[in-house]
Amino acid sequence: MWNNTKIQIKMKTYIDNPIFMEILDTLATDITELTFGENAYISSREEMKFTDKAQDYYNDMYDEYEGLFNNFEVYSSNEGTPKKQSDVIKELWSELQALKRTLIDNHRDVWSQIQNK
């Protein structure tokens, strides 16, 4: 009776908070720059910052990517025992490859822009 039963156990992965935030920031910044192009930033001598529309988009993308990672059981950790970043990449490699395939198949122009960066 139990021989054909498959049990899938998902383990939660925790990434040190600064690294987790840097990953989310990089993803959100890249997609914001790709979406808004030259209109993403207000240029001044003191600093480069997003326009109001681009900043709102960035905030939405940051939250969306955080939710995506959480759906894959990857969370920010302030604890002293996070998994090594390489372990996280190995565990998520197939999901990342599926995301890459989706970009190539359905968003070829975005994929080209990413490749040319």
GROMACS elastic network, one bead per residue, 0.5 to 0.9 nm:
[ bonds ]
;  ai    aj funct       b0    kb
    1     4     6  0.68578   500
    1     5     6  0.76941   500
    2     5     6  0.51719   500
    2     6     6  0.84311   500
    3     6     6  0.82355   500
   10    72     6  0.89361   500
   10    73     6  0.75342   500
   11    73     6  0.69807   500
   11    74     6  0.89368   500
   12    70     6  0.89465   500
   12    72     6  0.82490   500
   12    74     6  0.59860   500
   12    75     6  0.74135   500
   13    72     6  0.87154   500
   13    73     6  0.60477   500
   13    75     6  0.61361   500
   13    76     6  0.84933   500
   13    77     6  0.89141   500
   13    82     6  0.76159   500
   13    83     6  0.67595   500
   13    88     6  0.71575   500
   14    17     6  0.85245   500
   14    20     6  0.87065   500
   14    73     6  0.83798   500
   14    74     6  0.57757   500
   14    76     6  0.55232   500
   14    77     6  0.52661   500
   14    78     6  0.87529   500
   14    79     6  0.85701   500
   14    81     6  0.82092   500
   14    82     6  0.51405   500
   14    83     6  0.61241   500
   14    88     6  0.85656   500
   15    18     6  0.83685   500
   15    19     6  0.66563   500
   15    20     6  0.57091   500
   15    74     6  0.72871   500
   15    75     6  0.62212   500
   15    76     6  0.51450   500
   15    77     6  0.54375   500
   15    78     6  0.83543   500
   15    81     6  0.87427   500
   15    82     6  0.51294   500
   15    83     6  0.61445   500
   15    84     6  0.75359   500
   15    85     6  0.71105   500
   15    88     6  0.80321   500
   16    19     6  0.55441   500
   16    20     6  0.61222   500
   16    21     6  0.86917   500
   16    75     6  0.87150   500
   16    76     6  0.59873   500
   16    78     6  0.60442   500
   16    79     6  0.73503   500
   16    80     6  0.78438   500
   16    81     6  0.81201   500
   16    82     6  0.55831   500
   16    83     6  0.80221   500
   16    84     6  0.88500   500
   16    85     6  0.88743   500
   17    20     6  0.50143   500
   17    21     6  0.60360   500
   17    22     6  0.84979   500
   17    75     6  0.85370   500
   17    77     6  0.51161   500
   17    78     6  0.56784   500
   17    79     6  0.86672   500
   18    21     6  0.51610   500
   18    22     6  0.61148   500
   18    23     6  0.86940   500
   18    76     6  0.83691   500
   18    77     6  0.88504   500
   18    78     6  0.87887   500
   19    22     6  0.50278   500
   19    23     6  0.62292   500
   19    24     6  0.87150   500
   19    76     6  0.84278   500
   19    85     6  0.84977   500
   20    23     6  0.52254   500
   20    24     6  0.63629   500
   20    25     6  0.85999   500
   20    66     6  0.88789   500
   20    75     6  0.77222   500
   20    76     6  0.57440   500
   20    77     6  0.81686   500
   21    24     6  0.51445   500
   21    25     6  0.59616   500
   21    26     6  0.85054   500
   21    66     6  0.88799   500
   21    76     6  0.78171   500
   22    26     6  0.60230   500
   22    27     6  0.85879   500
   23    26     6  0.52183   500
   23    27     6  0.62882   500
   23    28     6  0.86210   500
   24    27     6  0.52277   500
   24    28     6  0.60283   500
   24    29     6  0.83806   500
   24    61     6  0.85967   500
   24    62     6  0.57986   500
   24    63     6  0.84285   500
   24    65     6  0.63368   500
   24    66     6  0.66063   500
   25    28     6  0.51622   500
   25    29     6  0.58274   500
   25    30     6  0.83851   500
   25    58     6  0.85533   500
   25    62     6  0.65295   500
   26    29     6  0.51690   500
   26    30     6  0.60202   500
   26    31     6  0.86186   500
   27    30     6  0.52657   500
   27    31     6  0.62744   500
   27    32     6  0.85380   500
   27    61     6  0.80566   500
   27    62     6  0.75283   500
   27    65     6  0.75581   500
   28    31     6  0.53913   500
   28    32     6  0.60474   500
   28    33     6  0.85876   500
   28    57     6  0.85021   500
   28    58     6  0.54838   500
   28    59     6  0.76586   500
   28    60     6  0.83530   500
   28    61     6  0.52090   500
   28    62     6  0.51147   500
   28    63     6  0.87390   500
   28    64     6  0.87939   500
   28    65     6  0.74551   500
   29    32     6  0.50841   500
   29    33     6  0.60838   500
   29    34     6  0.85455   500
   29    58     6  0.64007   500
   29    61     6  0.84619   500
   29    62     6  0.83795   500
   30    33     6  0.51871   500
   30    34     6  0.61450   500
   30    35     6  0.85671   500
   30   114     6  0.85543   500
   31    35     6  0.59954   500
   31    36     6  0.85420   500
   31    58     6  0.79402   500
   31    61     6  0.77839   500
   32    35     6  0.50708   500
   32    36     6  0.60078   500
   32    37     6  0.78759   500
   32    40     6  0.70445   500
   32    54     6  0.64563   500
   32    55     6  0.82796   500
   32    57     6  0.66549   500
   32    58     6  0.57304   500
   32    61     6  0.78737   500
   33    36     6  0.53306   500
   33    37     6  0.51575   500
   33    38     6  0.76693   500
   33    39     6  0.83707   500
   33    40     6  0.58830   500
   33    41     6  0.85388   500
   33    54     6  0.82716   500
   34    37     6  0.53744   500
   34    38     6  0.89753   500
   34    40     6  0.86728   500
   34   110     6  0.73591   500
   34   113     6  0.74255   500
   34   114     6  0.82027   500
   35    40     6  0.80350   500
   35    54     6  0.86191   500
   35   110     6  0.88484   500
   36    39     6  0.52892   500
   36    41     6  0.85856   500
   36    54     6  0.68599   500
   37    40     6  0.57118   500
   37    41     6  0.86081   500
   38    41     6  0.68979   500
   39    42     6  0.77411   500
   39    50     6  0.85540   500
   39    51     6  0.75565   500
   39    54     6  0.81302   500
   40    49     6  0.81960   500
   40    50     6  0.54840   500
   40    51     6  0.58902   500
   40    52     6  0.89425   500
   40    53     6  0.81607   500
   40    54     6  0.55102   500
   40    55     6  0.82864   500
   41    48     6  0.63387   500
   41    49     6  0.53555   500
   41    51     6  0.53056   500
   41    54     6  0.76077   500
   42    47     6  0.85783   500
   42    48     6  0.61674   500
   42    49     6  0.55812   500
   42    50     6  0.58641   500
   42    51     6  0.55601   500
   43    46     6  0.85313   500
   43    47     6  0.70429   500
   43    48     6  0.54006   500
   43    49     6  0.70978   500
   43    50     6  0.87582   500
   44    47     6  0.56760   500
   44    48     6  0.63311   500
   44    49     6  0.85248   500
   45    48     6  0.79822   500
   49    55     6  0.82974   500
   50    53     6  0.77880   500
   50    54     6  0.54808   500
   50    55     6  0.52590   500
   50    56     6  0.89197   500
   50    58     6  0.85481   500
   51    54     6  0.51006   500
   51    55     6  0.59306   500
   51    56     6  0.85538   500
   52    55     6  0.50616   500
   52    56     6  0.62175   500
   52    57     6  0.86260   500
   53    56     6  0.51920   500
   53    57     6  0.62364   500
   53    58     6  0.85920   500
   54    58     6  0.59948   500
   54    59     6  0.85695   500
   55    59     6  0.61314   500
   55    60     6  0.86064   500
   56    59     6  0.51410   500
   56    60     6  0.63015   500
   56    61     6  0.86735   500
   57    60     6  0.51001   500
   57    61     6  0.61331   500
   57    62     6  0.85525   500
   58    61     6  0.50550   500
   58    62     6  0.60038   500
   58    63     6  0.85915   500
   59    62     6  0.51139   500
   59    63     6  0.62981   500
   59    64     6  0.85675   500
   60    63     6  0.52384   500
   60    64     6  0.60813   500
   60    65     6  0.86688   500
   61    65     6  0.60135   500
   61    66     6  0.83869   500
   62    65     6  0.52930   500
   62    66     6  0.61408   500
   62    67     6  0.86188   500
   63    66     6  0.50639   500
   63    67     6  0.61545   500
   63    68     6  0.86024   500
   64    67     6  0.50982   500
   64    68     6  0.61786   500
   64    69     6  0.87347   500
   65    69     6  0.61638   500
   65    70     6  0.84598   500
   66    69     6  0.52025   500
   66    70     6  0.61445   500
   66    71     6  0.86098   500
   66    74     6  0.87850   500
   66    75     6  0.81590   500
   67    71     6  0.60920   500
   67    72     6  0.87232   500
   68    71     6  0.50421   500
   68    72     6  0.65751   500
   68    73     6  0.88529   500
   68    74     6  0.86688   500
   69    72     6  0.51173   500
   69    73     6  0.64763   500
   69    74     6  0.51318   500
   69    75     6  0.68778   500
   70    75     6  0.56945   500
   70    76     6  0.88812   500
   71    74     6  0.72909   500
   72    75     6  0.87756   500
   72    92     6  0.79739   500
   72    95     6  0.86619   500
   74    88     6  0.82083   500
   76    82     6  0.87701   500
   77    80     6  0.79932   500
   77    81     6  0.83170   500
   77    82     6  0.65834   500
   78    81     6  0.86159   500
   78    82     6  0.82684   500
   79    82     6  0.67484   500
   82    85     6  0.85537   500
   83    86     6  0.82834   500
   83    87     6  0.65300   500
   83    88     6  0.69380   500
   84    87     6  0.53512   500
   84    88     6  0.66877   500
   84    89     6  0.89761   500
   85    88     6  0.51558   500
   85    89     6  0.63518   500
   85    90     6  0.87664   500
   86    89     6  0.50865   500
   86    90     6  0.62436   500
   86    91     6  0.86968   500
   87    90     6  0.51366   500
   87    91     6  0.62524   500
   87    92     6  0.86820   500
   88    91     6  0.51462   500
   88    92     6  0.61632   500
   88    93     6  0.83497   500
   89    92     6  0.51835   500
   89    93     6  0.56544   500
   89    96     6  0.86218   500
   90    93     6  0.51758   500
   90    94     6  0.82583   500
   91    94     6  0.76160   500
   91    95     6  0.85317   500
   92    95     6  0.52896   500
   92    96     6  0.61184   500
   92    97     6  0.86044   500
   93    96     6  0.50634   500
   93    97     6  0.60803   500
   93    98     6  0.86018   500
   94    98     6  0.61672   500
   94    99     6  0.86409   500
   95    98     6  0.50392   500
   95    99     6  0.62728   500
   95   100     6  0.86327   500
   96    99     6  0.50326   500
   96   100     6  0.61804   500
   96   101     6  0.86176   500
   97   101     6  0.61215   500
   97   102     6  0.86156   500
   98   102     6  0.62257   500
   98   103     6  0.86906   500
   99   102     6  0.50735   500
   99   103     6  0.63299   500
   99   104     6  0.87189   500
  100   103     6  0.51080   500
  100   104     6  0.62225   500
  100   105     6  0.85885   500
  100   111     6  0.81747   500
  101   104     6  0.50547   500
  101   105     6  0.59687   500
  101   106     6  0.82885   500
  102   105     6  0.51498   500
  102   106     6  0.56357   500
  102   107     6  0.72154   500
  103   106     6  0.54229   500
  103   108     6  0.62226   500
  103   109     6  0.86920   500
  103   110     6  0.71015   500
  103   111     6  0.58274   500
  104   107     6  0.57742   500
  104   109     6  0.83619   500
  104   110     6  0.82022   500
  104   111     6  0.57966   500
  104   112     6  0.83669   500
  105   108     6  0.62606   500
  106   109     6  0.88978   500
  107   110     6  0.54695   500
  107   111     6  0.63329   500
  107   112     6  0.87746   500
  108   111     6  0.50127   500
  108   112     6  0.61251   500
  108   113     6  0.86583   500
  109   112     6  0.50889   500
  109   113     6  0.63183   500
  109   114     6  0.87279   500
  110   113     6  0.50731   500
  110   114     6  0.62453   500
  110   115     6  0.86706   500
  111   114     6  0.50467   500
  111   115     6  0.61926   500
  111   116     6  0.86717   500
  112   115     6  0.50635   500
  112   116     6  0.61960   500
  112   117     6  0.87535   500
  113   116     6  0.51482   500
  113   117     6  0.63221   500
  114   117     6  0.53752   500
